[in-house]
Structure formats: structure tokens, C-alpha cells
Amino acid sequence: MIRGFPAGSAPRQIPRREAVRRLGIVAAGGVFGGCAGASVASDPLAAPAVRPWTRDWAAVHVAPELVTRTIVGLRPYRSSGFVLRTEMHDDKPVVHNYGHGGGGITMSWGTAHLAMEEALSTEHREAAVIGCGAVGLATARLFQRHGFKVRMYARDLPPETTSNIAAGQWSPFSVFSAGSVTDAFMSQFRRAARLAYRHYQDLVGPDYGVSWIDNFSLSSSPIGAGALEREIPDVFPGIRDLAPDEHPFPAPYVRRVVTMIVETSTYLRAMERDVRLAGADIVVREFVDVAELVALPEPIVINCTGLGARQLFGDEDLVPVRGQLEVVRPQTEIDYILLPGNGLYMMPRRDGIVLGGSFENGNWSLEPDPATSRRIVSGHVELFGQIAENIAAHQAAIGADATW
Ligand SMILES: Cc1cc2nc3c(=O)[nH]c(=O)nc-3n(C[C@H](O)[C@H](O)[C@H](O)COP(=O)(O)OP(=O)(O)OC[C@H]3O[C@@H](n4cnc5c(N)ncnc54)[C@H](O)[C@@H]3O)c2cc1C
């Protein structure tokens, strides 16, 4: 039985000769799974010996009936990047910390650190943190750890925040648009990414739902170093290009990077617990304008309202980028993230396998869209069907090798 496929639904068994022939394609053409133009070895038995893989591979079992939930969230995106600065409103300093786009889980501890530095430069040591998503919670914790008395205020608490929807990969991408940022922002960004990367490493373990994980990106052409990998290489460790005979993926170019995954339901619950245990009240309250923030008893306000900052502070550069996820039942043997290169992605978590692939700029709808569900599910059915066949072919070929 192929790992990840229940009895009765696995791809067909592949005869050994067929398996060796397929793996001959790998050796000759460098591509698994029927790449047009790949040459086929004329004598299957002349194909090079098949090496065992150095790691276990399993395919995700995806089918419409295995979807346990469909969820939608709005990424708080600014093409010029997040806002991290202090503004005076009447006599009250407001430190902005919002607009993290598709990377707010990732960046949260880093921008929290920068917000704390802003606050430490004032004489105040009592703060109101507005917003109880990933950004507000990391901010509140860091302020507490540095001696601030904190009270949190938020319209929504976990599990009803955008942060709970996030797939949860530690990945500082989709945070800004390269052509729209200033040098000053980029220097904040680089610093925040490095700080966040360091902070998260202290949270690895089941209590916070943070773990190290391999991420594999597939491509039909050679994968170069992207701008961010060149600028902050220290947060992209373990980059390695895999040889075609090292993996079951249907693509000629495969790159691994080692990263972390943050299981948002576990993580946000643990963070909320920590904030409360360290003495903060969390007040459920919606603010309709800045005057209400100015009227708060705390002498300094930290604005971590995500997309809410658009209305509260009139920031029209802040727009929603809608994302829809399909979650299928968990499979503990899936121990890698997969980005197949066509906009889809798969991230395994204990509360389910997250399948994504939607980025809709300016769309405010929180209603699941059936056409998007079908596209995400069918794209992954096809992808993991090919991967399962390639795993089966490899297993059969290894068996063939063993009997020669
Ligand atoms: C489908 C999807 C996948 C994603 N995947 C990833 C990923 O893999 N990795 C990653 O790093 N990021 C990912 N993201 C992005 C991430 O979810 C966001 O960047 C992040 O959640 C933003 O956090 P936040 O705390 O700023 O906002 P939120 O989580 O939205 O929290 C905002 C808080 O402010 C409160 N608030 C807002 N307005 C007001 C108001 N007027 N009065 C009082 N309270 C208010 C809200 O109630 C809430 O408590 C993903 C997002 C989506 C939608």
C-alpha cells in the first residue's frame, strides 16, 4: 500500500518492468511523470540502477469528500509594505504595527520588536495593544517581557481572526511589492524578518505548534536565487537542489529550503494564554475612530488592527488580498510543504492538510467560492495522483533491483 492512500484507493500497482522503464525516463530526461520530449530508454534493463531515496516520501490523499472545512481570510496588504512608525494623536503616541500582507504570522515577532523599540524611546511603560491576531499577541508578549503593563483591546479574539486562517508557513514573502518600497522600509523589513526568525526558534515544540519542516518548490526551469534569498540568506537555510532521482515530484527542478510551520490554532491559543498569564486583561471592544483610542486610559497605543487600520486610520493603501483554503483530514506521514509552482500550495498540520492557491486583490468577500474550491481540490488531486504513481514506480523498481 502506498503511504497516505487508504486500501482500495491507491494508484494502480506498477509492474517492475514498467517501473524500471519509467525510472529510465528519469535518468535520460531528468523528469518524472511524462514530460513531453523526454527520451525513453530503448532497453528497460539497460536503465541505470535505481537508487533508494534518502528520505521517505508520501503522497497526500486528496478528494472532495475528504475536505473537512473551507475557510476564507483577507490578507492585510500594502504594496509599499507594513506600517511601523509612531504618530502623535493629540498628546498620545500611537505606534502603528499593521499591514503585513501574506506574511503576518511570519513577520509578527519582528515588527513587534521594532514597535517595542519605538515605545521604549518614550517615557511610558503602560500600553494599550489594539488587535488580538498574531501581530497584536506577539506585540503584547514582547512588551510584557520588557516591563510594560499591557491591556489588549480587540473586536475579535482567536479563533475569529485572520491570523487563524493563515496556512502558517514561516515565509517572509507576499509582504510588499518590490517596485513600491523605499530603502527605509527595506531596512526595517530585513531587520524584522531576522528578528522574527530568531524569536520563532524559541517557540519550536508542540506547546506552541511551531515546528521545523522541509519546503519543496517545483519548477519547469532552473531555480535561481530570488531577491530575498540574496538579501537575507541567513533566514533561508538548507537550500539544496534535488537531483531527479531523489524525489517523486513531477517537475525537472526541485529546490528544498528548511523553514518552520506555525499551526495557527495551537499557536494563537498558546499566545493568548501567555498574555493573560503575564497579567494582561483582554477587552473585547471595537473602536470606530481615533478619538476613542486617544480617550483610552493607557498613555501609549500600539495599533495592531491588521485590515481594520484601513477604516480606523483612513489608510486607503491597505487592501484585502482574499485567500481561500481547503483543509483535508490530517495525514501524520506528510512531513513536507509543497509549492508546485502553479500558485497552489500544500502545508501539513496536525489539524488538517491545508491546500491553498488563491490571491484575489481587492476582494472583500468572506464567502467560500465553490469554483475556487474545485480548482484547488482538483489541482491537488492531479498533482498528488502523479506523485503517488511516481512513488509506486520507485518502490516497484527498488523491489526489481533487489531481486536482480
Ligand atoms: C489564506 C491565507 C493564508 C495565509 N498564509 C500565511 C502564511 O502561510 N504565513 C504567514 O506568515 N502569513 C500568512 N497569511 C497572512 C496572515 O494571516 C496575516 O498577515 C496576519 O494574520 C495578519 O495578522 P494581524 O494580527 O495583523 O491581523 P488579524 O489577525 O486580522 O488581527 C487583527 C486584530 O485587530 C482587531 N481589530 C481590527 N479592527 C479593529 C477595530 N476597529 N477595533 C478593535 N479591534 C480591531 C481584530 O478584531 C483582530 O483582533 C495568510 C493569510 C491568508 C488569508
The ligand as an SDF file (V2000), in Angstrom:
LIG
                    3D

 53 58  0  0  0  0  0  0  0  0999 V2000
   -5.4030   32.1530    3.1410 C   0  0  0  0  0  0  0  0  0  0  0  0
   -4.3020   32.8440    3.8950 C   0  0  0  0  0  0  0  0  0  0  0  0
   -3.0800   32.2020    4.0580 C   0  0  0  0  0  0  0  0  0  0  0  0
   -2.0540   32.8390    4.7550 C   0  0  0  0  0  0  0  0  0  0  0  0
   -0.8760   32.1540    4.9350 N   0  0  0  0  0  0  0  0  0  0  0  0
    0.1240   32.7480    5.6390 C   0  0  0  0  0  0  0  0  0  0  0  0
    1.3410   32.0290    5.8790 C   0  0  0  0  0  0  0  0  0  0  0  0
    1.4870   30.8620    5.4820 O   0  0  0  0  0  0  0  0  0  0  0  0
    2.3190   32.6680    6.5720 N   0  0  0  0  0  0  0  0  0  0  0  0
    2.1770   33.9490    7.0390 C   0  0  0  0  0  0  0  0  0  0  0  0
    3.1110   34.4660    7.6370 O   0  0  0  0  0  0  0  0  0  0  0  0
    1.0230   34.6390    6.8280 N   0  0  0  0  0  0  0  0  0  0  0  0
    0.0060   34.0760    6.1340 C   0  0  0  0  0  0  0  0  0  0  0  0
   -1.1610   34.7720    5.9070 N   0  0  0  0  0  0  0  0  0  0  0  0
   -1.2210   36.1870    6.2870 C   0  0  0  0  0  0  0  0  0  0  0  0
   -1.6030   36.3870    7.7290 C   0  0  0  0  0  0  0  0  0  0  0  0
   -2.7940   35.6950    8.0240 O   0  0  0  0  0  0  0  0  0  0  0  0
   -1.7920   37.8720    8.0300 C   0  0  0  0  0  0  0  0  0  0  0  0
   -0.7090   38.6350    7.5690 O   0  0  0  0  0  0  0  0  0  0  0  0
   -1.8940   38.0550    9.5510 C   0  0  0  0  0  0  0  0  0  0  0  0
   -2.9340   37.2530   10.0550 O   0  0  0  0  0  0  0  0  0  0  0  0
   -2.1250   39.4940    9.9470 C   0  0  0  0  0  0  0  0  0  0  0  0
   -2.1670   39.4950   11.3580 O   0  0  0  0  0  0  0  0  0  0  0  0
   -2.7520   40.7140   12.1530 P   0  0  0  0  0  0  0  0  0  0  0  0
   -2.5950   40.3930   13.5910 O   0  0  0  0  0  0  0  0  0  0  0  0
   -2.1690   41.9730   11.6320 O   0  0  0  0  0  0  0  0  0  0  0  0
   -4.2950   40.7620   11.7250 O   0  0  0  0  0  0  0  0  0  0  0  0
   -5.5710   39.9420   12.2640 P   0  0  0  0  0  0  0  0  0  0  0  0
   -5.2680   38.5360   12.5200 O   0  0  0  0  0  0  0  0  0  0  0  0
   -6.6520   40.2860   11.2960 O   0  0  0  0  0  0  0  0  0  0  0  0
   -5.9030   40.6290   13.6530 O   0  0  0  0  0  0  0  0  0  0  0  0
   -6.3980   41.9580   13.6950 C   0  0  0  0  0  0  0  0  0  0  0  0
   -6.9600   42.2120   15.0630 C   0  0  0  0  0  0  0  0  0  0  0  0
   -7.3760   43.5820   15.1210 O   0  0  0  0  0  0  0  0  0  0  0  0
   -8.7310   43.6510   15.5450 C   0  0  0  0  0  0  0  0  0  0  0  0
   -9.3510   44.8510   15.0080 N   0  0  0  0  0  0  0  0  0  0  0  0
   -9.3900   45.2540   13.7200 C   0  0  0  0  0  0  0  0  0  0  0  0
  -10.0610   46.4180   13.6320 N   0  0  0  0  0  0  0  0  0  0  0  0
  -10.4450   46.7430   14.8830 C   0  0  0  0  0  0  0  0  0  0  0  0
  -11.1810   47.8230   15.4530 C   0  0  0  0  0  0  0  0  0  0  0  0
  -11.6660   48.8070   14.6910 N   0  0  0  0  0  0  0  0  0  0  0  0
  -11.4050   47.8320   16.7770 N   0  0  0  0  0  0  0  0  0  0  0  0
  -10.9390   46.8270   17.5770 C   0  0  0  0  0  0  0  0  0  0  0  0
  -10.2380   45.7870   17.0980 N   0  0  0  0  0  0  0  0  0  0  0  0
   -9.9980   45.7430   15.7670 C   0  0  0  0  0  0  0  0  0  0  0  0
   -9.3380   42.3610   15.0190 C   0  0  0  0  0  0  0  0  0  0  0  0
  -10.5590   42.0780   15.6570 O   0  0  0  0  0  0  0  0  0  0  0  0
   -8.2220   41.3860   15.3500 C   0  0  0  0  0  0  0  0  0  0  0  0
   -8.2680   41.0310   16.7120 O   0  0  0  0  0  0  0  0  0  0  0  0
   -2.2240   34.1500    5.2610 C   0  0  0  0  0  0  0  0  0  0  0  0
   -3.4520   34.7820    5.1180 C   0  0  0  0  0  0  0  0  0  0  0  0
   -4.4890   34.1390    4.4530 C   0  0  0  0  0  0  0  0  0  0  0  0
   -5.8110   34.8280    4.3350 C   0  0  0  0  0  0  0  0  0  0  0  0
  1  2  1  0
  2  3  1  0
  2 52  2  0
  3  4  2  0
  4  5  1  0
  4 50  1  0
  5  6  2  0
  6  7  1  0
  6 13  1  0
  7  8  2  0
  7  9  1  0
  9 10  1  0
 10 11  2  0
 10 12  1  0
 12 13  2  0
 13 14  1  0
 14 15  1  0
 14 50  1  0
 15 16  1  0
 16 17  1  0
 16 18  1  0
 18 19  1  0
 18 20  1  0
 20 21  1  0
 20 22  1  0
 22 23  1  0
 23 24  1  0
 24 25  2  0
 24 26  1  0
 24 27  1  0
 27 28  1  0
 28 29  2  0
 28 30  1  0
 28 31  1  0
 31 32  1  0
 32 33  1  0
 33 34  1  0
 33 48  1  0
 34 35  1  0
 35 36  1  0
 35 46  1  0
 36 37  1  0
 36 45  1  0
 37 38  2  0
 38 39  1  0
 39 40  1  0
 39 45  2  0
 40 41  1  0
 40 42  2  0
 42 43  1  0
 43 44  2  0
 44 45  1  0
 46 47  1  0
 46 48  1  0
 48 49  1  0
 50 51  2  0
 51 52  1  0
 52 53  1  0
M  END
$$$$
